[in-house]
Amino acid sequence: MTESTITAKGQTTVPADVRALVHAKPGTRLVWSVTPDGTIIVRAKAKSILDMAGMLKAPKGKRVGVEEMNPWR
């Protein structure tokens, strides 16, 4: 088990082996969650939903109007 220490300023260092496992680089954001029993879960936030903008492209030549998308017609 890997561990780290919290400094007087409330800071800690993520151990190198953990950083390697989650592919963390400088600037990687961490999301901290505390469960009702006191367990702390730390998750590396790899991407924002905004990073996914433009990933999917519409098929060329196939345009669909809003009315055609209505599932209740």
PyMOL Python script that loads the backbone (N, CA, C, O; Angstrom):
from pymol import cmd

cmd.read_pdbstr("""\
ATOM      1  N   MET A   1       0.851  -1.172   0.000  1.00  0.00           N
ATOM      2  CA  MET A   1       0.000   0.000   0.000  1.00  0.00           C
ATOM      3  C   MET A   1       0.896   1.233   0.000  1.00  0.00           C
ATOM      4  O   MET A   1       1.894   1.293   0.718  1.00  0.00           O
ATOM      5  N   THR A   2       0.527   2.205  -0.807  1.00  0.00           N
ATOM      6  CA  THR A   2       1.278   3.442  -0.927  1.00  0.00           C
ATOM      7  C   THR A   2       0.655   4.492  -0.021  1.00  0.00           C
ATOM      8  O   THR A   2      -0.567   4.554   0.120  1.00  0.00           O
ATOM      9  N   GLU A   3       1.490   5.311   0.589  1.00  0.00           N
ATOM     10  CA  GLU A   3       0.951   6.365   1.453  1.00  0.00           C
ATOM     11  C   GLU A   3       1.723   7.651   1.264  1.00  0.00           C
ATOM     12  O   GLU A   3       2.833   7.655   0.733  1.00  0.00           O
ATOM     13  N   SER A   4       1.119   8.748   1.709  1.00  0.00           N
ATOM     14  CA  SER A   4       1.771  10.055   1.694  1.00  0.00           C
ATOM     15  C   SER A   4       1.380  10.786   2.970  1.00  0.00           C
ATOM     16  O   SER A   4       0.502  10.343   3.710  1.00  0.00           O
ATOM     17  N   THR A   5       2.035  11.898   3.214  1.00  0.00           N
ATOM     18  CA  THR A   5       1.807  12.673   4.433  1.00  0.00           C
ATOM     19  C   THR A   5       1.211  14.030   4.071  1.00  0.00           C
ATOM     20  O   THR A   5       1.575  14.623   3.055  1.00  0.00           O
ATOM     21  N   ILE A   6       0.300  14.514   4.899  1.00  0.00           N
ATOM     22  CA  ILE A   6      -0.265  15.851   4.714  1.00  0.00           C
ATOM     23  C   ILE A   6       0.632  16.843   5.449  1.00  0.00           C
ATOM     24  O   ILE A   6       0.957  16.646   6.620  1.00  0.00           O
ATOM     25  N   THR A   7       1.035  17.919   4.749  1.00  0.00           N
ATOM     26  CA  THR A   7       1.907  18.923   5.352  1.00  0.00           C
ATOM     27  C   THR A   7       1.103  19.881   6.228  1.00  0.00           C
ATOM     28  O   THR A   7      -0.125  19.809   6.282  1.00  0.00           O
ATOM     29  N   ALA A   8       1.807  20.773   6.907  1.00  0.00           N
ATOM     30  CA  ALA A   8       1.158  21.782   7.745  1.00  0.00           C
ATOM     31  C   ALA A   8       0.260  22.696   6.912  1.00  0.00           C
ATOM     32  O   ALA A   8      -0.693  23.269   7.439  1.00  0.00           O
ATOM     33  N   LYS A   9       0.554  22.837   5.619  1.00  0.00           N
ATOM     34  CA  LYS A   9      -0.263  23.657   4.728  1.00  0.00           C
ATOM     35  C   LYS A   9      -1.436  22.878   4.139  1.00  0.00           C
ATOM     36  O   LYS A   9      -2.198  23.426   3.343  1.00  0.00           O
ATOM     37  N   GLY A  10      -1.594  21.610   4.515  1.00  0.00           N
ATOM     38  CA  GLY A  10      -2.694  20.798   4.006  1.00  0.00           C
ATOM     39  C   GLY A  10      -2.405  20.187   2.646  1.00  0.00           C
ATOM     40  O   GLY A  10      -3.323  19.751   1.951  1.00  0.00           O
ATOM     41  N   GLN A  11      -1.141  20.154   2.264  1.00  0.00           N
ATOM     42  CA  GLN A  11      -0.768  19.614   0.969  1.00  0.00           C
ATOM     43  C   GLN A  11      -0.230  18.198   1.107  1.00  0.00           C
ATOM     44  O   GLN A  11       0.237  17.797   2.173  1.00  0.00           O
ATOM     45  N   THR A  12      -0.301  17.447   0.011  1.00  0.00           N
ATOM     46  CA  THR A  12       0.286  16.121  -0.019  1.00  0.00           C
ATOM     47  C   THR A  12       0.824  15.872  -1.418  1.00  0.00           C
ATOM     48  O   THR A  12       0.432  16.552  -2.366  1.00  0.00           O
ATOM     49  N   THR A  13       1.704  14.919  -1.550  1.00  0.00           N
ATOM     50  CA  THR A  13       2.247  14.536  -2.848  1.00  0.00           C
ATOM     51  C   THR A  13       1.649  13.200  -3.242  1.00  0.00           C
ATOM     52  O   THR A  13       1.632  12.260  -2.447  1.00  0.00           O
ATOM     53  N   VAL A  14       1.160  13.116  -4.466  1.00  0.00           N
ATOM     54  CA  VAL A  14       0.653  11.834  -4.963  1.00  0.00           C
ATOM     55  C   VAL A  14       1.883  10.994  -5.295  1.00  0.00           C
ATOM     56  O   VAL A  14       2.720  11.415  -6.094  1.00  0.00           O
ATOM     57  N   PRO A  15       1.999   9.819  -4.696  1.00  0.00           N
ATOM     58  CA  PRO A  15       3.181   8.992  -4.923  1.00  0.00           C
ATOM     59  C   PRO A  15       3.398   8.672  -6.402  1.00  0.00           C
ATOM     60  O   PRO A  15       2.438   8.534  -7.161  1.00  0.00           O
ATOM     61  N   ALA A  16       4.659   8.555  -6.801  1.00  0.00           N
ATOM     62  CA  ALA A  16       5.025   8.355  -8.202  1.00  0.00           C
ATOM     63  C   ALA A  16       4.355   7.129  -8.811  1.00  0.00           C
ATOM     64  O   ALA A  16       3.913   7.178  -9.959  1.00  0.00           O
ATOM     65  N   ASP A  17       4.272   6.029  -8.064  1.00  0.00           N
ATOM     66  CA  ASP A  17       3.657   4.825  -8.640  1.00  0.00           C
ATOM     67  C   ASP A  17       2.169   5.031  -8.915  1.00  0.00           C
ATOM     68  O   ASP A  17       1.640   4.487  -9.884  1.00  0.00           O
ATOM     69  N   VAL A  18       1.490   5.806  -8.078  1.00  0.00           N
ATOM     70  CA  VAL A  18       0.067   6.103  -8.290  1.00  0.00           C
ATOM     71  C   VAL A  18      -0.082   7.029  -9.491  1.00  0.00           C
ATOM     72  O   VAL A  18      -0.964   6.824 -10.325  1.00  0.00           O
ATOM     73  N   ARG A  19       0.772   8.046  -9.587  1.00  0.00           N
ATOM     74  CA  ARG A  19       0.730   8.962 -10.738  1.00  0.00           C
ATOM     75  C   ARG A  19       0.918   8.194 -12.041  1.00  0.00           C
ATOM     76  O   ARG A  19       0.244   8.469 -13.034  1.00  0.00           O
ATOM     77  N   ALA A  20       1.830   7.240 -12.034  1.00  0.00           N
ATOM     78  CA  ALA A  20       2.083   6.446 -13.244  1.00  0.00           C
ATOM     79  C   ALA A  20       0.868   5.596 -13.605  1.00  0.00           C
ATOM     80  O   ALA A  20       0.529   5.475 -14.782  1.00  0.00           O
ATOM     81  N   LEU A  21       0.213   5.012 -12.613  1.00  0.00           N
ATOM     82  CA  LEU A  21      -0.949   4.156 -12.880  1.00  0.00           C
ATOM     83  C   LEU A  21      -2.111   4.910 -13.513  1.00  0.00           C
ATOM     84  O   LEU A  21      -2.824   4.365 -14.356  1.00  0.00           O
ATOM     85  N   VAL A  22      -2.304   6.163 -13.110  1.00  0.00           N
ATOM     86  CA  VAL A  22      -3.429   6.949 -13.647  1.00  0.00           C
ATOM     87  C   VAL A  22      -2.980   7.911 -14.742  1.00  0.00           C
ATOM     88  O   VAL A  22      -3.764   8.744 -15.198  1.00  0.00           O
ATOM     89  N   HIS A  23      -1.720   7.798 -15.166  1.00  0.00           N
ATOM     90  CA  HIS A  23      -1.162   8.644 -16.227  1.00  0.00           C
ATOM     91  C   HIS A  23      -1.306  10.122 -15.885  1.00  0.00           C
ATOM     92  O   HIS A  23      -1.617  10.934 -16.756  1.00  0.00           O
ATOM     93  N   ALA A  24      -1.081  10.477 -14.616  1.00  0.00           N
ATOM     94  CA  ALA A  24      -1.222  11.863 -14.169  1.00  0.00           C
ATOM     95  C   ALA A  24       0.012  12.666 -14.566  1.00  0.00           C
ATOM     96  O   ALA A  24       1.149  12.208 -14.455  1.00  0.00           O
ATOM     97  N   LYS A  25      -0.257  13.870 -15.027  1.00  0.00           N
ATOM     98  CA  LYS A  25       0.795  14.798 -15.413  1.00  0.00           C
ATOM     99  C   LYS A  25       0.558  16.094 -14.649  1.00  0.00           C
ATOM    100  O   LYS A  25      -0.505  16.263 -14.052  1.00  0.00           O
ATOM    101  N   PRO A  26       1.515  17.009 -14.652  1.00  0.00           N
ATOM    102  CA  PRO A  26       1.259  18.303 -14.011  1.00  0.00           C
ATOM    103  C   PRO A  26      -0.008  18.928 -14.594  1.00  0.00           C
ATOM    104  O   PRO A  26      -0.172  18.997 -15.812  1.00  0.00           O
ATOM    105  N   GLY A  27      -0.883  19.374 -13.732  1.00  0.00           N
ATOM    106  CA  GLY A  27      -2.153  19.958 -14.157  1.00  0.00           C
ATOM    107  C   GLY A  27      -3.327  18.990 -14.083  1.00  0.00           C
ATOM    108  O   GLY A  27      -4.476  19.404 -14.235  1.00  0.00           O
ATOM    109  N   THR A  28      -3.053  17.701 -13.851  1.00  0.00           N
ATOM    110  CA  THR A  28      -4.144  16.735 -13.707  1.00  0.00           C
ATOM    111  C   THR A  28      -4.949  17.099 -12.475  1.00  0.00           C
ATOM    112  O   THR A  28      -4.389  17.325 -11.402  1.00  0.00           O
ATOM    113  N   ARG A  29      -6.271  17.157 -12.631  1.00  0.00           N
ATOM    114  CA  ARG A  29      -7.142  17.503 -11.506  1.00  0.00           C
ATOM    115  C   ARG A  29      -7.555  16.238 -10.778  1.00  0.00           C
ATOM    116  O   ARG A  29      -7.755  15.195 -11.400  1.00  0.00           O
ATOM    117  N   LEU A  30      -7.681  16.329  -9.477  1.00  0.00           N
ATOM    118  CA  LEU A  30      -8.117  15.211  -8.658  1.00  0.00           C
ATOM    119  C   LEU A  30      -9.483  15.535  -8.069  1.00  0.00           C
ATOM    120  O   LEU A  30      -9.727  16.655  -7.619  1.00  0.00           O
ATOM    121  N   VAL A  31     -10.367  14.549  -8.077  1.00  0.00           N
ATOM    122  CA  VAL A  31     -11.709  14.699  -7.505  1.00  0.00           C
ATOM    123  C   VAL A  31     -11.740  13.869  -6.229  1.00  0.00           C
ATOM    124  O   VAL A  31     -11.500  12.662  -6.264  1.00  0.00           O
ATOM    125  N   TRP A  32     -12.034  14.511  -5.107  1.00  0.00           N
ATOM    126  CA  TRP A  32     -12.047  13.850  -3.796  1.00  0.00           C
ATOM    127  C   TRP A  32     -13.497  13.625  -3.379  1.00  0.00           C
ATOM    128  O   TRP A  32     -14.312  14.546  -3.429  1.00  0.00           O
ATOM    129  N   SER A  33     -13.812  12.410  -2.971  1.00  0.00           N
ATOM    130  CA  SER A  33     -15.156  12.079  -2.490  1.00  0.00           C
ATOM    131  C   SER A  33     -15.028  11.378  -1.145  1.00  0.00           C
ATOM    132  O   SER A  33     -14.196  10.486  -0.979  1.00  0.00           O
ATOM    133  N   VAL A  34     -15.850  11.782  -0.192  1.00  0.00           N
ATOM    134  CA  VAL A  34     -15.860  11.149   1.120  1.00  0.00           C
ATOM    135  C   VAL A  34     -17.178  10.408   1.272  1.00  0.00           C
ATOM    136  O   VAL A  34     -18.248  11.004   1.145  1.00  0.00           O
ATOM    137  N   THR A  35     -17.104   9.106   1.545  1.00  0.00           N
ATOM    138  CA  THR A  35     -18.302   8.295   1.721  1.00  0.00           C
ATOM    139  C   THR A  35     -18.805   8.436   3.155  1.00  0.00           C
ATOM    140  O   THR A  35     -18.059   8.888   4.024  1.00  0.00           O
ATOM    141  N   PRO A  36     -20.049   8.058   3.417  1.00  0.00           N
ATOM    142  CA  PRO A  36     -20.603   8.199   4.769  1.00  0.00           C
ATOM    143  C   PRO A  36     -19.785   7.479   5.856  1.00  0.00           C
ATOM    144  O   PRO A  36     -19.787   7.896   7.014  1.00  0.00           O
ATOM    145  N   ASP A  37     -19.090   6.402   5.477  1.00  0.00           N
ATOM    146  CA  ASP A  37     -18.304   5.689   6.491  1.00  0.00           C
ATOM    147  C   ASP A  37     -16.902   6.288   6.684  1.00  0.00           C
ATOM    148  O   ASP A  37     -16.102   5.755   7.452  1.00  0.00           O
ATOM    149  N   GLY A  38     -16.601   7.406   5.981  1.00  0.00           N
ATOM    150  CA  GLY A  38     -15.318   8.071   6.144  1.00  0.00           C
ATOM    151  C   GLY A  38     -14.256   7.653   5.140  1.00  0.00           C
ATOM    152  O   GLY A  38     -13.144   8.179   5.166  1.00  0.00           O
ATOM    153  N   THR A  39     -14.577   6.722   4.261  1.00  0.00           N
ATOM    154  CA  THR A  39     -13.632   6.318   3.223  1.00  0.00           C
ATOM    155  C   THR A  39     -13.472   7.461   2.232  1.00  0.00           C
ATOM    156  O   THR A  39     -14.455   8.082   1.826  1.00  0.00           O
ATOM    157  N   ILE A  40     -12.241   7.734   1.845  1.00  0.00           N
ATOM    158  CA  ILE A  40     -11.963   8.789   0.879  1.00  0.00           C
ATOM    159  C   ILE A  40     -11.597   8.145  -0.447  1.00  0.00           C
ATOM    160  O   ILE A  40     -10.739   7.263  -0.506  1.00  0.00           O
ATOM    161  N   ILE A  41     -12.253   8.591  -1.510  1.00  0.00           N
ATOM    162  CA  ILE A  41     -11.969   8.106  -2.852  1.00  0.00           C
ATOM    163  C   ILE A  41     -11.409   9.280  -3.641  1.00  0.00           C
ATOM    164  O   ILE A  41     -12.035  10.337  -3.724  1.00  0.00           O
ATOM    165  N   VAL A  42     -10.233   9.093  -4.217  1.00  0.00           N
ATOM    166  CA  VAL A  42      -9.607  10.124  -5.034  1.00  0.00           C
ATOM    167  C   VAL A  42      -9.569   9.608  -6.465  1.00  0.00           C
ATOM    168  O   VAL A  42      -9.063   8.519  -6.736  1.00  0.00           O
ATOM    169  N   ARG A  43     -10.112  10.408  -7.373  1.00  0.00           N
ATOM    170  CA  ARG A  43     -10.185  10.015  -8.778  1.00  0.00           C
ATOM    171  C   ARG A  43      -9.477  11.059  -9.619  1.00  0.00           C
ATOM    172  O   ARG A  43      -9.678  12.257  -9.421  1.00  0.00           O
ATOM    173  N   ALA A  44      -8.651  10.616 -10.554  1.00  0.00           N
ATOM    174  CA  ALA A  44      -8.001  11.542 -11.478  1.00  0.00           C
ATOM    175  C   ALA A  44      -9.005  11.927 -12.546  1.00  0.00           C
ATOM    176  O   ALA A  44      -9.559  11.069 -13.234  1.00  0.00           O
ATOM    177  N   LYS A  45      -9.234  13.218 -12.677  1.00  0.00           N
ATOM    178  CA  LYS A  45     -10.178  13.717 -13.673  1.00  0.00           C
ATOM    179  C   LYS A  45      -9.401  13.914 -14.968  1.00  0.00           C
ATOM    180  O   LYS A  45      -8.705  14.913 -15.149  1.00  0.00           O
ATOM    181  N   ALA A  46      -9.532  12.958 -15.850  1.00  0.00           N
ATOM    182  CA  ALA A  46      -8.724  12.960 -17.062  1.00  0.00           C
ATOM    183  C   ALA A  46      -9.231  13.955 -18.105  1.00  0.00           C
ATOM    184  O   ALA A  46      -8.430  14.656 -18.725  1.00  0.00           O
ATOM    185  N   LYS A  47     -10.527  14.026 -18.302  1.00  0.00           N
ATOM    186  CA  LYS A  47     -11.075  14.887 -19.346  1.00  0.00           C
ATOM    187  C   LYS A  47     -12.330  15.595 -18.857  1.00  0.00           C
ATOM    188  O   LYS A  47     -13.070  15.087 -18.016  1.00  0.00           O
ATOM    189  N   SER A  48     -12.539  16.753 -19.398  1.00  0.00           N
ATOM    190  CA  SER A  48     -13.770  17.493 -19.178  1.00  0.00           C
ATOM    191  C   SER A  48     -14.725  17.137 -20.304  1.00  0.00           C
ATOM    192  O   SER A  48     -14.284  16.760 -21.390  1.00  0.00           O
ATOM    193  N   ILE A  49     -15.995  17.248 -20.072  1.00  0.00           N
ATOM    194  CA  ILE A  49     -16.966  17.015 -21.131  1.00  0.00           C
ATOM    195  C   ILE A  49     -16.725  17.979 -22.290  1.00  0.00           C
ATOM    196  O   ILE A  49     -17.031  17.658 -23.438  1.00  0.00           O
ATOM    197  N   LEU A  50     -16.180  19.149 -21.996  1.00  0.00           N
ATOM    198  CA  LEU A  50     -15.893  20.130 -23.042  1.00  0.00           C
ATOM    199  C   LEU A  50     -14.775  19.660 -23.961  1.00  0.00           C
ATOM    200  O   LEU A  50     -14.714  20.079 -25.117  1.00  0.00           O
ATOM    201  N   ASP A  51     -13.883  18.792 -23.466  1.00  0.00           N
ATOM    202  CA  ASP A  51     -12.809  18.250 -24.296  1.00  0.00           C
ATOM    203  C   ASP A  51     -13.351  17.350 -25.401  1.00  0.00           C
ATOM    204  O   ASP A  51     -12.650  17.070 -26.373  1.00  0.00           O
ATOM    205  N   MET A  52     -14.579  16.901 -25.259  1.00  0.00           N
ATOM    206  CA  MET A  52     -15.168  15.988 -26.235  1.00  0.00           C
ATOM    207  C   MET A  52     -15.886  16.718 -27.372  1.00  0.00           C
ATOM    208  O   MET A  52     -16.367  16.084 -28.311  1.00  0.00           O
ATOM    209  N   ALA A  53     -15.957  18.028 -27.290  1.00  0.00           N
ATOM    210  CA  ALA A  53     -16.637  18.802 -28.326  1.00  0.00           C
ATOM    211  C   ALA A  53     -15.981  18.558 -29.681  1.00  0.00           C
ATOM    212  O   ALA A  53     -14.762  18.654 -29.818  1.00  0.00           O
ATOM    213  N   GLY A  54     -16.796  18.243 -30.669  1.00  0.00           N
ATOM    214  CA  GLY A  54     -16.300  18.045 -32.021  1.00  0.00           C
ATOM    215  C   GLY A  54     -15.739  16.665 -32.309  1.00  0.00           C
ATOM    216  O   GLY A  54     -15.236  16.432 -33.408  1.00  0.00           O
ATOM    217  N   MET A  55     -15.810  15.736 -31.353  1.00  0.00           N
ATOM    218  CA  MET A  55     -15.264  14.399 -31.575  1.00  0.00           C
ATOM    219  C   MET A  55     -16.073  13.611 -32.603  1.00  0.00           C
ATOM    220  O   MET A  55     -15.515  12.826 -33.369  1.00  0.00           O
ATOM    221  N   LEU A  56     -17.368  13.821 -32.617  1.00  0.00           N
ATOM    222  CA  LEU A  56     -18.227  13.087 -33.541  1.00  0.00           C
ATOM    223  C   LEU A  56     -18.577  13.979 -34.724  1.00  0.00           C
ATOM    224  O   LEU A  56     -18.961  15.136 -34.557  1.00  0.00           O
ATOM    225  N   LYS A  57     -18.441  13.432 -35.888  1.00  0.00           N
ATOM    226  CA  LYS A  57     -18.769  14.181 -37.100  1.00  0.00           C
ATOM    227  C   LYS A  57     -20.038  13.600 -37.720  1.00  0.00           C
ATOM    228  O   LYS A  57     -20.238  12.386 -37.707  1.00  0.00           O
ATOM    229  N   ALA A  58     -20.885  14.460 -38.257  1.00  0.00           N
ATOM    230  CA  ALA A  58     -22.105  14.017 -38.932  1.00  0.00           C
ATOM    231  C   ALA A  58     -21.719  13.367 -40.259  1.00  0.00           C
ATOM    232  O   ALA A  58     -20.795  13.823 -40.933  1.00  0.00           O
ATOM    233  N   PRO A  59     -22.422  12.310 -40.627  1.00  0.00           N
ATOM    234  CA  PRO A  59     -22.151  11.693 -41.933  1.00  0.00           C
ATOM    235  C   PRO A  59     -22.383  12.706 -43.049  1.00  0.00           C
ATOM    236  O   PRO A  59     -23.357  13.459 -43.014  1.00  0.00           O
ATOM    237  N   LYS A  60     -21.499  12.727 -44.029  1.00  0.00           N
ATOM    238  CA  LYS A  60     -21.618  13.692 -45.128  1.00  0.00           C
ATOM    239  C   LYS A  60     -22.853  13.395 -45.970  1.00  0.00           C
ATOM    240  O   LYS A  60     -23.155  12.240 -46.272  1.00  0.00           O
ATOM    241  N   GLY A  61     -23.551  14.447 -46.337  1.00  0.00           N
ATOM    242  CA  GLY A  61     -24.708  14.304 -47.200  1.00  0.00           C
ATOM    243  C   GLY A  61     -25.982  13.887 -46.486  1.00  0.00           C
ATOM    244  O   GLY A  61     -27.033  13.802 -47.120  1.00  0.00           O
ATOM    245  N   LYS A  62     -25.921  13.627 -45.200  1.00  0.00           N
ATOM    246  CA  LYS A  62     -27.121  13.206 -44.472  1.00  0.00           C
ATOM    247  C   LYS A  62     -27.460  14.265 -43.433  1.00  0.00           C
ATOM    248  O   LYS A  62     -26.895  14.282 -42.340  1.00  0.00           O
ATOM    249  N   ARG A  63     -28.371  15.131 -43.779  1.00  0.00           N
ATOM    250  CA  ARG A  63     -28.830  16.136 -42.827  1.00  0.00           C
ATOM    251  C   ARG A  63     -30.228  15.749 -42.377  1.00  0.00           C
ATOM    252  O   ARG A  63     -31.062  15.331 -43.180  1.00  0.00           O
ATOM    253  N   VAL A  64     -30.467  15.892 -41.100  1.00  0.00           N
ATOM    254  CA  VAL A  64     -31.768  15.540 -40.540  1.00  0.00           C
ATOM    255  C   VAL A  64     -32.321  16.771 -39.838  1.00  0.00           C
ATOM    256  O   VAL A  64     -31.653  17.376 -38.999  1.00  0.00           O
ATOM    257  N   GLY A  65     -33.541  17.132 -40.188  1.00  0.00           N
ATOM    258  CA  GLY A  65     -34.181  18.273 -39.556  1.00  0.00           C
ATOM    259  C   GLY A  65     -34.724  17.910 -38.185  1.00  0.00           C
ATOM    260  O   GLY A  65     -34.846  16.730 -37.856  1.00  0.00           O
ATOM    261  N   VAL A  66     -35.048  18.911 -37.387  1.00  0.00           N
ATOM    262  CA  VAL A  66     -35.555  18.691 -36.034  1.00  0.00           C
ATOM    263  C   VAL A  66     -36.836  17.870 -36.059  1.00  0.00           C
ATOM    264  O   VAL A  66     -37.009  16.973 -35.234  1.00  0.00           O
ATOM    265  N   GLU A  67     -37.727  18.160 -36.981  1.00  0.00           N
ATOM    266  CA  GLU A  67     -39.001  17.425 -37.062  1.00  0.00           C
ATOM    267  C   GLU A  67     -38.776  15.939 -37.345  1.00  0.00           C
ATOM    268  O   GLU A  67     -39.523  15.088 -36.861  1.00  0.00           O
ATOM    269  N   GLU A  68     -37.746  15.636 -38.129  1.00  0.00           N
ATOM    270  CA  GLU A  68     -37.447  14.238 -38.452  1.00  0.00           C
ATOM    271  C   GLU A  68     -36.878  13.484 -37.250  1.00  0.00           C
ATOM    272  O   GLU A  68     -36.920  12.254 -37.204  1.00  0.00           O
ATOM    273  N   MET A  69     -36.346  14.228 -36.277  1.00  0.00           N
ATOM    274  CA  MET A  69     -35.764  13.618 -35.083  1.00  0.00           C
ATOM    275  C   MET A  69     -36.823  13.284 -34.033  1.00  0.00           C
ATOM    276  O   MET A  69     -36.545  12.539 -33.093  1.00  0.00           O
ATOM    277  N   ASN A  70     -38.011  13.817 -34.179  1.00  0.00           N
ATOM    278  CA  ASN A  70     -39.076  13.622 -33.197  1.00  0.00           C
ATOM    279  C   ASN A  70     -39.497  12.153 -33.150  1.00  0.00           C
ATOM    280  O   ASN A  70     -40.006  11.638 -34.145  1.00  0.00           O
ATOM    281  N   PRO A  71     -39.296  11.461 -32.016  1.00  0.00           N
ATOM    282  CA  PRO A  71     -39.637  10.038 -31.948  1.00  0.00           C
ATOM    283  C   PRO A  71     -41.139   9.798 -31.847  1.00  0.00           C
ATOM    284  O   PRO A  71     -41.568   8.651 -31.965  1.00  0.00           O
ATOM    285  N   TRP A  72     -41.948  10.816 -31.635  1.00  0.00           N
ATOM    286  CA  TRP A  72     -43.390  10.628 -31.414  1.00  0.00           C
ATOM    287  C   TRP A  72     -44.203  10.898 -32.655  1.00  0.00           C
ATOM    288  O   TRP A  72     -45.425  11.012 -32.550  1.00  0.00           O
ATOM    289  N   ARG A  73     -43.621  11.005 -33.793  1.00  0.00           N
ATOM    290  CA  ARG A  73     -44.415  11.306 -35.000  1.00  0.00           C
ATOM    291  C   ARG A  73     -45.032  10.067 -35.569  1.00  0.00           C
ATOM    292  O   ARG A  73     -45.730  10.134 -36.581  1.00  0.00           O
TER     293      ARG A  73
END
""", "prot")
cmd.dss("prot")
cmd.show_as("cartoon", "prot")
cmd.util.cbc("prot")
cmd.orient("prot")
